[in-house]
Amino acid sequence: MALLDQHQLETINHIAEALSSSERRSLFYLCGSLDLDDSVPCLKEMLKSEVMGQERGHLFLRELMLQLRRFDILRKVCKTSREEVERNLKHRQVLPRFRVLMANISEDMANEDMNSVKFLLSSTLPREKMEKAKSFLDVIIELEKLDIVSPERVDFVEECLMKIDRVDLAKKVTAYKVSAVTSEQQPSQLQRCRALRPFPAPNSSHSLQQTRQGQSFHSGLLLYVTLIFILFTLPYYSLSPATANVPVSVYRELSFQSQLDCYKFNTNPRGVCVIIDCVGNDGDMLEQTFKALHFNVILHKWLSAADTVSALRGIFRQRENLKGDGFACCIISRGVQNRLLGTDLYGPGLHLDDIRDLFNADSCPMLAGKPKLFFIQRYTVPEAQLCSRMHHRDEDLETDGYDVLSSTDYIPTDADVFWSHCWTDERQLEQGQHRSVYLRALADGFHRSQRRKTHLVDVHTEVNGAIFEHNKRNPEASYQIDLRHTLRKDLYLQ
């Protein structure tokens, strides 16, 4: 173990004091530590220990700064350039490839991606851990502690990235897996070739045989790598033509269960479906749709926000409504951001979180483990118009509100929830006999699913395609749609 010289000590001190808290956290992770104490003194001690254990400690520190993208420290403290460090590391990297990969993925994660990751893993990691997680690296650290993720097990990470539609990042994990498999299998493949090799024939025949065996090995290895790549990338491209440029992310379930594992969904009725239509246009159509799907349908019209809550609470007060295999809720209402206004002219409205919370496992134990489906059509009331409406009442207007809160993450976080939320401008309601494109496409998709066995998420993909085509033809009357779910199994409604 080499002793530190004065220059290395000064470099370590400068680095530790120049880094932010998040950078120190990343550096700890890159060095293999899952310690929560990312203070400057702890970082200094850790770096000293790591450098003493390295044959080329100065290169180790430079690679750390390169991975953190602190090129200013490379220039001012380490007295080198990014290009020079990259040349030195071209054939010799000190940091573990797995940790470098996870750190790079974390750097490329946007806030929206992190919100999606937190939603997907809400049933995997404790809520308090997810709330404290500020970056994807924090999530990876918690998964490593649970031994779900490791350098040898990255399938979970790859699947997670696929579900949040970060195909670019998922491909990086795929490449890491393929290279790891290749490096591990190549020696054994060579040994197998040698074991199967017949006794050498004289001269040229033996040479030809060796050549053919080498070609066979390389061809087989190339085929293996190609198949791995195709298997992991085909699902991405199979959905892209229908969903490209659609403002929606569809998330498949994160589950270790077989894709053949399905929710039990064959009781008669399947369960209760409550429909609350505060606009008066599509409630009847949805009633017929869900009756055809063998739901017991309860339709309410023209409810205020408070009456909507009362109607929803009334569902689970009657135990008969919860004995089926699932539950569905459809709400059509004007709204602002993450709140629905019902038919109220005043008041804060109904927060979308409150709707979901009414039917989670804590509030409604009889629905625990059963799929809970929510379909929300919101007609957005512009904030600028709210104040004027409070003073100048429009006799034809059935709903209003004034409490516009900042946007928050309202997506459901409990298991077995399918949450589909669509919104468009309320001015579309001024058109005579307006019908929601989203709800019409949803009804059509459910009707087709009765003729052929179709996964619920795939039905929603068809809905995305219908909305995409509508938005291309009618950019002035576009719809935005968002789907989140924590389904643990496949769900077929027919």
BELKAKA-V284662 format. One record per residue. N is the residue number from 1. SS is DSSP state (alpha for helix, beta for strand, coil for the rest). NEAR is the number of other C-alpha atoms within 12 Angstrom. D_CENTER is the distance of its C-alpha to the mean C-alpha in whole Angstrom. Layout:
n->[N/N]
ss->[SS/SS]
near->[NEAR/NEAR]
d_center->[D_CENTER/D_CENTER]
This chain:
n->[1/2/3/4/5/6/7/8/9/10/11/12/13/14/15/16/17/18/19/20/21/22/23/24/25/26/27/28/29/30/31/32/33/34/35/36/37/38/39/40/41/42/43/44/45/46/47/48/49/50/51/52/53/54/55/56/57/58/59/60/61/62/63/64/65/66/67/68/69/70/71/72/73/74/75/76/77/78/79/80/81/82/83/84/85/86/87/88/89/90/91/92/93/94/95/96/97/98/99/100/101/102/103/104/105/106/107/108/109/110/111/112/113/114/115/116/117/118/119/120/121/122/123/124/125/126/127/128/129/130/131/132/133/134/135/136/137/138/139/140/141/142/143/144/145/146/147/148/149/150/151/152/153/154/155/156/157/158/159/160/161/162/163/164/165/166/167/168/169/170/171/172/173/174/175/176/177/178/179/180/181/182/183/184/185/186/187/188/189/190/191/192/193/194/195/196/197/198/199/200/201/202/203/204/205/206/207/208/209/210/211/212/213/214/215/216/217/218/219/220/221/222/223/224/225/226/227/228/229/230/231/232/233/234/235/236/237/238/239/240/241/242/243/244/245/246/247/248/249/250/251/252/253/254/255/256/257/258/259/260/261/262/263/264/265/266/267/268/269/270/271/272/273/274/275/276/277/278/279/280/281/282/283/284/285/286/287/288/289/290/291/292/293/294/295/296/297/298/299/300/301/302/303/304/305/306/307/308/309/310/311/312/313/314/315/316/317/318/319/320/321/322/323/324/325/326/327/328/329/330/331/332/333/334/335/336/337/338/339/340/341/342/343/344/345/346/347/348/349/350/351/352/353/354/355/356/357/358/359/360/361/362/363/364/365/366/367/368/369/370/371/372/373/374/375/376/377/378/379/380/381/382/383/384/385/386/387/388/389/390/391/392/393/394/395/396/397/398/399/400/401/402/403/404/405/406/407/408/409/410/411/412/413/414/415/416/417/418/419/420/421/422/423/424/425/426/427/428/429/430/431/432/433/434/435/436/437/438/439/440/441/442/443/444/445/446/447/448/449/450/451/452/453/454/455/456/457/458/459/460/461/462/463/464/465/466/467/468/469/470/471/472/473/474/475/476/477/478/479/480/481/482/483/484/485/486/487/488/489/490/491/492/493/494]
ss->[coil/coil/coil/coil/coil/alpha/alpha/alpha/alpha/alpha/alpha/alpha/alpha/alpha/alpha/alpha/alpha/alpha/coil/coil/alpha/alpha/alpha/alpha/alpha/alpha/alpha/alpha/alpha/alpha/coil/coil/coil/coil/coil/coil/coil/coil/coil/alpha/alpha/alpha/alpha/alpha/alpha/alpha/alpha/alpha/alpha/alpha/alpha/alpha/coil/coil/coil/coil/alpha/alpha/alpha/alpha/alpha/alpha/alpha/alpha/alpha/alpha/alpha/alpha/coil/coil/alpha/alpha/alpha/alpha/alpha/alpha/coil/coil/coil/coil/coil/alpha/alpha/alpha/alpha/alpha/alpha/alpha/coil/coil/coil/coil/coil/coil/coil/coil/alpha/alpha/alpha/alpha/alpha/alpha/alpha/alpha/alpha/alpha/alpha/coil/coil/coil/alpha/alpha/alpha/alpha/alpha/alpha/alpha/alpha/alpha/alpha/coil/coil/coil/coil/coil/coil/alpha/alpha/alpha/alpha/alpha/alpha/coil/coil/coil/alpha/alpha/alpha/alpha/alpha/alpha/alpha/alpha/alpha/alpha/coil/coil/coil/coil/beta/coil/coil/beta/coil/alpha/alpha/alpha/alpha/alpha/alpha/alpha/alpha/alpha/coil/coil/coil/alpha/alpha/alpha/alpha/alpha/alpha/alpha/alpha/alpha/alpha/alpha/alpha/alpha/alpha/alpha/alpha/alpha/alpha/alpha/alpha/alpha/alpha/alpha/alpha/alpha/alpha/alpha/alpha/alpha/alpha/coil/coil/coil/coil/coil/coil/alpha/alpha/alpha/alpha/alpha/alpha/alpha/alpha/alpha/alpha/alpha/alpha/alpha/alpha/alpha/alpha/alpha/alpha/alpha/alpha/alpha/alpha/alpha/alpha/alpha/alpha/alpha/alpha/alpha/alpha/alpha/alpha/alpha/alpha/alpha/alpha/alpha/alpha/alpha/alpha/alpha/coil/coil/coil/coil/coil/coil/coil/coil/coil/coil/coil/coil/coil/coil/coil/coil/coil/coil/beta/coil/coil/coil/coil/coil/coil/coil/coil/beta/beta/beta/beta/beta/beta/beta/coil/coil/coil/coil/coil/alpha/alpha/alpha/alpha/alpha/alpha/alpha/alpha/alpha/alpha/coil/coil/coil/beta/beta/beta/beta/beta/beta/coil/coil/beta/alpha/alpha/alpha/alpha/alpha/alpha/alpha/alpha/alpha/alpha/alpha/alpha/alpha/coil/alpha/alpha/alpha/alpha/coil/coil/coil/beta/beta/beta/beta/beta/beta/beta/beta/beta/beta/beta/coil/coil/beta/beta/coil/beta/coil/coil/coil/coil/coil/coil/coil/beta/beta/alpha/alpha/alpha/alpha/alpha/alpha/coil/coil/coil/coil/coil/coil/coil/alpha/alpha/alpha/coil/coil/coil/beta/beta/beta/beta/beta/beta/beta/beta/beta/beta/coil/coil/alpha/alpha/alpha/alpha/alpha/alpha/alpha/alpha/alpha/coil/coil/coil/coil/coil/coil/coil/coil/coil/coil/coil/coil/coil/coil/coil/coil/coil/coil/coil/coil/coil/coil/coil/coil/coil/beta/beta/beta/beta/beta/beta/beta/beta/beta/alpha/alpha/alpha/alpha/alpha/coil/coil/coil/coil/coil/coil/alpha/alpha/alpha/alpha/alpha/alpha/alpha/alpha/alpha/alpha/alpha/alpha/alpha/coil/coil/coil/coil/coil/coil/alpha/alpha/alpha/alpha/alpha/alpha/alpha/alpha/alpha/alpha/alpha/alpha/alpha/alpha/alpha/alpha/alpha/alpha/coil/alpha/alpha/alpha/coil/coil/beta/beta/beta/beta/beta/beta/coil/coil/coil/coil/beta/coil/coil/coil/coil]
near->[13/16/18/24/15/11/16/29/25/19/31/38/26/25/35/34/22/24/28/18/20/27/31/35/34/41/47/37/40/36/33/25/23/26/23/22/21/27/22/26/18/23/34/30/21/30/38/32/23/33/31/23/19/22/16/23/30/34/29/36/45/42/39/43/39/36/37/32/24/27/25/21/30/32/21/18/27/33/19/25/23/26/16/19/29/23/17/21/22/12/9/16/23/30/30/22/26/32/34/32/34/41/37/26/33/35/25/22/27/18/17/19/29/33/28/39/46/41/40/43/43/32/26/30/28/20/19/14/22/30/21/17/29/26/35/38/38/33/41/42/35/29/28/28/18/15/15/22/25/25/26/22/22/31/27/31/43/33/33/36/40/36/34/36/32/31/28/20/31/33/32/30/37/34/27/31/31/30/24/20/22/25/16/15/21/23/15/16/23/24/15/16/23/18/12/14/18/13/12/15/13/10/10/11/14/16/14/15/22/23/16/17/24/22/17/18/25/20/15/21/26/18/17/20/26/20/16/22/24/19/17/28/27/17/20/28/17/16/25/21/17/23/27/21/18/29/23/30/34/38/37/37/41/36/28/16/14/13/17/15/17/24/27/22/27/20/21/21/26/33/38/39/41/41/43/44/42/37/40/30/29/35/36/27/26/42/32/23/33/38/29/26/34/28/35/32/31/30/34/34/29/29/33/35/39/24/23/38/31/20/29/36/23/22/33/28/18/15/17/19/30/32/27/29/35/40/47/47/43/45/52/48/52/46/47/38/33/33/39/49/45/43/33/32/33/26/25/27/36/39/32/36/24/25/38/38/27/30/39/29/22/15/18/28/18/27/33/23/27/36/41/45/41/37/41/43/46/42/42/35/37/23/22/15/21/28/19/17/24/21/14/14/19/15/10/14/28/31/40/45/40/29/28/29/19/12/13/16/23/28/34/39/35/40/36/40/44/43/41/43/44/40/39/36/28/32/21/26/28/16/13/9/12/20/27/39/32/41/40/27/30/38/34/25/33/35/27/26/26/22/15/16/19/22/29/39/36/30/31/42/36/32/39/41/31/31/38/30/25/23/23/16/13/14/15/13/26/29/37/33/35/33/42/42/45/40/40/32/31/31/36/31/42/30]
d_center->[44/45/46/45/47/47/45/42/42/43/40/37/39/38/34/33/35/33/30/27/26/22/24/26/23/22/25/26/23/24/27/26/26/24/26/25/28/28/31/33/36/34/32/36/37/34/34/38/37/35/37/40/39/38/41/40/38/39/36/34/34/34/31/29/30/28/25/25/26/29/32/34/34/35/38/39/39/39/41/39/37/33/35/37/35/33/36/37/33/33/35/34/31/31/28/26/24/21/21/21/18/16/18/18/14/14/16/14/11/12/12/9/7/8/8/4/4/8/7/5/8/11/13/13/14/17/16/19/17/14/16/18/15/15/14/11/15/16/13/14/17/17/15/19/21/20/20/17/17/20/21/22/19/16/14/12/11/11/9/6/6/7/5/3/7/8/11/13/12/12/15/16/15/17/20/20/20/23/25/25/26/29/30/31/32/34/37/37/37/40/42/41/43/46/46/47/49/52/56/56/58/61/60/58/57/55/54/52/51/49/48/46/45/43/42/41/39/37/36/35/33/32/31/29/27/26/25/23/21/22/20/17/17/18/15/14/17/18/16/17/20/19/16/17/18/16/15/12/8/8/6/8/9/9/13/16/18/19/18/22/21/21/22/25/26/30/31/34/33/29/28/29/27/28/28/29/30/31/32/34/33/31/31/34/32/29/32/33/30/29/32/32/29/31/30/32/32/33/33/34/35/35/34/34/31/33/34/30/29/33/32/29/30/33/31/30/34/35/34/35/32/30/31/29/26/24/24/23/23/24/25/26/27/28/26/25/21/20/23/25/29/30/34/35/37/36/34/30/29/26/23/20/19/22/22/19/21/24/23/21/22/24/26/26/27/28/24/23/21/22/19/19/18/18/19/20/22/23/26/25/29/29/30/33/34/34/37/39/38/39/43/43/42/41/43/41/38/36/34/33/32/32/30/27/25/22/19/17/13/15/12/13/12/15/14/15/14/14/14/15/16/18/21/24/27/29/32/31/33/36/37/39/37/34/31/27/26/23/24/27/24/23/26/27/24/25/28/28/25/29/31/28/26/22/19/18/14/17/19/16/16/20/20/17/20/23/21/21/25/26/25/26/30/29/28/30/28/24/22/18/16/12/11/8/10/10/13/14/16/17/19/22/24/27]
